[in-house]
Amino acid sequence: MPDRDQLLEAFTAGSLLRPDPTYMNVVDVIRGIAYACGADVSPDDHAKAIAGHLRDARHVILVLADGLGVNTVDGLARNTWLRRRMLRAIRAPFPATTPVAITSLATGEYPAQHAILGWWTYLPQVDAPATVFAHKRATDNRSLDGLGVAVECLLPGLPLLPRFTRDTALIMPAGIIDSAFTRWMAGDARRIGYHGQSEIVAATVERVRRADQPTFTYLYTPMPDTVAHEAGIDSAAAADAIDTLDAHLEAIEASLAEIRGGVRIMVIADHGHLAIDGSARFEVRDDDPLAALLRVPPAGDLRTQYWHVKPGAHAKFETEFRARFGEHFLLLSAATVDGLRLLGPASITPETRARLGDYLSVARGAAALRYAGFSGRDGYRRMRSSHSGLTPAEIEVPLILGGSGFTR
């Protein structure tokens, strides 16, 4: 059976989730927030529903809890803040990975339009994959700035936050607060760095309390993702990180309970997590026969990859890929990816098409695959949990609403 048909069967069975704009998703959330914060967006019904939750709130806080999937929240005790404030499940954009989702948050667009397709995204200007957040060519870690590639070339979308009419600020780890990506996302908005999770309560509360006008605050935390990769999403270490996050969010809500005009604290995630099958952890090296059929190393992520094949080598690549990895990965042509609207409800742009390449591969189950020449190989070998695929554990994320000054 062709891989396209196998993918459709998996969608029907529910083992994989088909990207479908009839389900509320992360793009709807940021468009709704943007609409409520004065940006020039045209909201659909989902975005209007989000904006309705924020009506009349003087202060809006969006928390992005990296890697916090719905199944993780559902497993928490009922008296936790996250469970008590949970509204519903929504979906992350595909591929379910941080650069893709946060670029959707930054632009209000799907990957089909914003053209960021994974942790590593092929960039025609340097004819190689780029590490998006590091703003480097992945094959040699050279700065894209040094190669003459401005951040606007890597990120062709138009950022949303500079179009908000509210006093806007971003609160993020100090190590990334001045990155090229963060500066592009923020525009002229204030950027506030913190050095540890223990600082996020004070930073958020102080920012809101000192404001003399309506505000929007974007708070990013890398928890539980950082711990989940290393120890597993079901580990005691991940549970501790989530408990700490839960306590911090409850403390923010309590500390801002008496703020005039009301506060809304909306929590979402960029993706969930899936435990990796240790027997299905693969690499493609430079001396691999498959690599000889490629123009450039495969881009993408650990559970979704993009393949740029040499002219005339497509049939051989398909045969060899499926012989090697077909048990664990589906291989889809670029035309199939676009036709099934896997990257969003509209057709892909020419820039996205150039970055996608000839094929996309996506994991059927719990396998992982990457190019061995990129940095981070030792961490990959230790990694217990990952994401970027289409399983419910990766795609379904929570929509959580707390705050003050409204009736739940």
C-alpha positions in Angstrom: 0.0 0.0 0.0 1.4 3.5 -0.9 2.7 5.5 2.1 0.0 8.2 1.4 -2.7 5.6 1.9 -1.0 4.2 5.0 -0.9 7.7 6.4 -4.7 8.2 5.7 -5.4 4.8 7.4 -3.4 5.9 10.5 -5.5 9.1 10.5 -8.7 7.1 10.4 -7.4 4.8 13.2 -6.4 7.7 15.3 -2.8 6.5 15.8 -1.7 9.7 14.0 -3.7 13.0 14.0 -4.4 14.8 10.7 -3.8 18.5 10.7 -7.3 19.9 10.5 -8.3 23.6 11.0 -11.7 22.6 12.3 -10.0 21.8 15.5 -8.8 24.8 17.6 -5.0 25.1 17.4 -2.1 27.3 18.5 -2.5 29.6 15.5 -6.1 30.3 16.5 -4.9 31.2 20.0 -2.3 33.8 18.9 -4.7 35.2 16.3 -7.4 35.6 19.0 -4.9 37.2 21.4 -3.7 39.5 18.6 -7.3 40.5 17.9 -8.0 41.2 21.5 -4.7 43.2 21.7 -5.5 45.5 18.8 -3.5 43.9 16.0 -4.8 44.1 12.4 -5.9 40.4 12.1 -9.1 38.8 10.7 -10.2 36.3 13.3 -12.1 33.1 12.4 -14.6 31.6 14.9 -11.9 29.9 16.9 -9.9 33.1 17.2 -13.0 35.0 18.2 -13.6 32.5 21.0 -10.1 33.0 22.3 -10.6 36.8 22.2 -13.9 36.4 24.0 -12.0 34.9 27.0 -9.9 38.0 27.2 -12.7 40.5 26.9 -12.3 43.4 29.3 -9.1 42.2 30.8 -6.6 45.0 31.4 -3.7 42.6 31.5 -3.2 39.5 29.3 -0.4 37.0 30.0 0.3 34.2 27.5 2.5 31.4 29.0 4.2 29.0 26.6 5.1 25.8 28.6 7.5 24.0 26.3 6.6 20.3 25.9 3.5 20.3 28.2 1.1 17.9 26.3 -2.5 17.3 27.1 -1.8 13.7 28.3 0.7 15.1 30.8 -1.9 17.6 32.2 -4.6 14.9 32.3 -2.3 12.8 34.5 -1.9 15.5 37.2 -3.8 15.6 40.4 -7.2 17.2 40.2 -6.3 19.9 42.7 -3.3 21.2 40.7 -3.7 24.7 39.2 -3.1 23.3 35.7 -5.9 20.8 36.0 -8.3 23.2 37.7 -7.8 25.9 35.0 -7.8 23.5 32.0 -10.4 24.5 29.4 -9.9 22.1 26.6 -7.4 20.3 24.3 -6.1 22.1 21.2 -3.6 21.1 18.6 0.0 22.2 17.9 1.0 22.8 14.3 2.8 20.1 12.4 5.7 19.4 12.7 5.1 19.4 16.5 8.4 21.1 17.5 9.4 24.4 19.2 10.8 26.5 16.3 7.7 25.7 14.2 5.1 26.5 16.9 6.9 29.6 18.2 7.2 31.0 14.7 3.5 30.4 14.3 3.0 32.3 17.6 5.3 35.0 16.4 3.5 35.5 13.0 0.0 34.0 13.4 0.7 31.8 10.4 1.0 28.1 9.7 4.2 26.5 8.6 3.0 26.4 5.0 3.3 30.2 5.1 6.0 31.1 7.6 8.4 28.4 6.2 10.1 27.3 9.4 9.8 23.5 9.2 11.8 22.1 12.1 14.7 22.5 14.4 16.9 22.4 11.3 15.3 24.1 8.3 16.9 24.0 4.8 17.8 27.5 3.7 18.4 28.0 -0.1 20.6 31.0 0.5 23.3 28.8 2.0 22.2 25.6 0.4 22.2 23.8 3.7 20.1 23.3 6.8 20.1 26.1 9.3 19.6 25.7 13.1 16.8 28.2 13.5 17.1 29.4 17.1 20.9 29.5 16.9 20.8 31.4 13.6 23.6 29.2 12.3 24.3 27.0 9.3 23.9 23.5 10.8 26.7 21.8 8.9 29.5 23.9 10.3 27.9 26.2 12.9 28.8 29.3 11.1 26.7 32.3 11.9 24.1 33.1 9.2 24.9 36.8 9.8 28.5 36.1 8.9 27.3 34.3 5.7 25.3 37.4 4.7 21.9 36.0 5.7 19.8 38.4 7.7 17.2 37.1 10.2 14.4 38.3 7.9 15.7 35.9 5.2 15.4 32.9 7.6 12.1 34.2 9.0 10.2 35.7 6.1 6.9 36.1 8.0 5.7 39.4 9.5 5.9 39.4 13.3 2.6 40.0 15.2 3.8 41.5 18.5 4.9 44.8 17.1 1.4 45.3 15.8 -0.2 45.0 19.2 -1.6 48.3 20.6 -1.0 47.2 24.2 2.2 47.7 26.2 3.9 44.4 25.2 6.8 42.6 26.9 8.5 39.2 26.6 9.8 37.3 29.7 12.3 34.6 28.7 15.4 32.8 29.8 18.4 35.2 29.9 20.3 32.9 27.5 17.9 33.5 24.6 16.5 36.9 25.4 18.9 38.6 23.1 19.0 36.0 20.3 18.3 37.0 16.7 15.0 35.1 16.8 13.8 36.8 20.0 14.8 40.2 18.7 12.9 39.6 15.5 9.8 38.3 17.3 9.8 41.2 19.8 10.4 44.1 17.6 10.4 47.2 19.9 8.7 45.3 22.8 10.5 45.1 26.1 12.5 41.9 26.6 13.0 40.7 30.3 15.4 37.9 31.0 15.4 35.6 33.9 18.1 33.2 35.1 16.1 30.4 36.7 12.6 29.2 37.0 12.4 30.6 40.5 12.5 34.1 39.1 9.5 33.9 36.7 6.9 34.8 39.4 8.6 37.9 40.5 9.4 39.0 37.0 5.9 38.6 35.8 4.2 40.1 38.8 6.5 43.1 38.9 6.0 43.7 35.1 2.2 43.8 35.5 2.0 45.7 38.8 4.3 48.5 37.4 2.3 49.0 34.2 0.2 52.1 33.9 -1.7 51.0 30.8 -3.2 47.7 29.4 -0.5 45.1 28.8 0.3 41.9 27.0 3.0 39.7 28.4 4.5 36.6 26.7 6.2 34.3 29.3 8.2 31.4 27.9 9.4 28.5 30.1 11.5 25.6 28.7 9.9 23.3 31.3 9.1 20.5 31.2 10.7 20.0 27.8 14.3 20.3 28.9 13.9 17.7 31.6 11.6 15.4 29.5 14.2 15.1 26.7 16.9 13.9 29.2 14.9 11.9 31.7 11.6 11.1 29.9 8.2 12.9 30.1 7.0 10.2 32.6 10.1 10.5 34.8 10.2 11.8 38.4 12.3 14.7 37.3 9.7 15.8 34.7 7.0 15.5 37.4 9.0 17.7 39.7 9.5 20.3 37.0 5.7 20.3 36.2 4.8 20.6 39.9 7.2 23.6 40.2 5.6 25.2 37.1 2.2 24.6 38.6 3.1 26.3 41.8 4.6 29.3 40.0 1.5 29.8 37.9 -0.7 29.6 40.9 1.5 32.1 42.7 1.3 34.5 39.7 -2.5 34.3 39.7 -2.7 34.9 43.5 -0.2 37.8 43.4 -2.2 39.6 40.7 -5.7 38.8 42.1 -6.4 42.4 43.2 -5.1 44.1 40.1 -7.5 46.7 38.8 -9.2 45.7 35.5 -8.5 42.0 35.8 -5.9 39.6 34.6 -6.1 36.7 32.2 -3.4 34.0 32.3 -3.6 31.8 29.2 -1.3 28.7 29.1 -0.6 26.7 26.1 2.3 24.5 24.8 4.2 24.1 21.5 4.0 20.3 21.5 3.7 17.3 23.7 6.2 14.5 24.2 6.5 10.8 23.2 8.9 8.3 24.7 11.5 7.2 22.1 11.8 3.5 21.3 15.4 2.8 22.1 15.5 0.0 19.5 14.4 2.5 16.8 16.9 5.3 17.2 18.6 5.9 13.8 21.2 8.1 12.2 22.3 8.9 8.7 26.1 9.5 8.4 28.1 11.0 5.6 29.3 7.6 4.5 25.8 6.2 4.5 24.7 4.9 1.0 21.5 7.0 1.4 23.5 10.1 1.9 25.1 9.6 -1.5 21.7 10.2 -3.1 21.2 13.6 -1.3 22.2 17.1 -2.4 22.4 18.2 1.2 22.0 16.6 4.6 18.4 15.9 5.8 16.8 18.8 7.7 13.8 18.8 10.0 13.7 17.2 13.4 14.0 13.8 15.1 10.6 12.5 14.1 10.0 14.4 10.9 12.7 14.9 8.2 13.1 16.6 4.8 15.1 15.1 2.0 16.6 17.0 -1.0 17.5 14.3 -3.5 20.0 14.5 -6.4 18.5 14.8 -9.9 17.7 11.4 -11.3 18.1 9.6 -7.9 14.5 9.8 -6.7 13.4 6.2 -7.5 16.6 4.8 -5.9 16.1 7.0 -2.9 12.6 5.8 -2.3 13.6 2.2 -2.6 16.5 2.5 -0.3 14.7 4.6 2.3 11.8 2.3 2.5 14.1 -0.7 2.7 16.0 0.9 5.6 13.4 2.8 7.5 10.0 1.9 6.0 9.0 -0.1 9.1 9.3 3.0 11.2 8.8 6.0 8.9 6.3 7.0 6.1 7.9 8.7 3.1 5.7 11.3 1.4 6.4 13.4 -1.7 6.3 17.2 -1.5 3.2 17.1 -3.6 1.5 14.8 -1.2 2.5 17.0 1.8 0.9 20.0 0.1 -2.1 18.1 -1.2 -3.0 16.8 2.2 -2.4 20.2 3.7 -0.1 18.8 6.4 1.6 22.1 7.0 -1.6 24.2 7.2 -4.9 24.8 5.5 -3.6 26.8 2.6 -1.2 25.7 -0.1 2.5 26.1 0.7 4.3 29.2 -0.5 7.2 29.0 -3.0 9.7 29.6 -0.1 8.3 26.8 1.9 8.3 24.6 -1.2 12.0 25.3 -1.7 12.8 24.5 1.9 10.7 21.3 2.0 12.7 19.6 -0.7 11.5 16.4 -2.5 10.2 14.3 0.4 9.0 14.4 4.0 9.4 11.4 6.3 7.3 11.1 9.5 7.5 8.5 12.2 4.8 5.9 12.4 5.3 5.1 16.0 8.1 5.9 18.5 11.1 6.0 16.2 13.7 8.8 15.9 16.1 9.6 13.0 18.7 12.4 12.5 21.7 13.3 10.5 24.8 12.4 12.5 26.8 15.4 11.3 24.8 18.0 13.2 25.8 19.1 16.7 24.0 17.4 19.7 24.7 13.8 18.7 25.6 12.8 22.3 22.4 14.3 23.6 20.4 12.4 21.0 21.9 9.1 22.1 20.8 9.8 25.7 17.4 11.3 24.8 14.5 9.5 26.4 11.6 11.5 24.9 11.0 13.6 21.8 8.5 15.1 19.4 7.8 16.6 16.0 5.6 13.8 14.7 1.9 13.4 14.3 0.9 11.1 17.3 -1.7 12.5 19.7 0.9 12.7 22.5 2.9 15.2 20.4 0.1 17.1 18.7 -2.5 17.6 21.5 -1.7 20.5 23.9 -3.7 22.2 26.6 -5.6 25.4 26.6 -5.6 26.7 30.2 -7.1 29.9 31.5 -6.6 31.5 34.9 -6.5 35.0 36.3 -8.9 37.4 38.0 -11.8 39.7 37.4 -14.0 37.2 35.5 -16.4 34.4 36.2 -15.2 30.9 35.2 
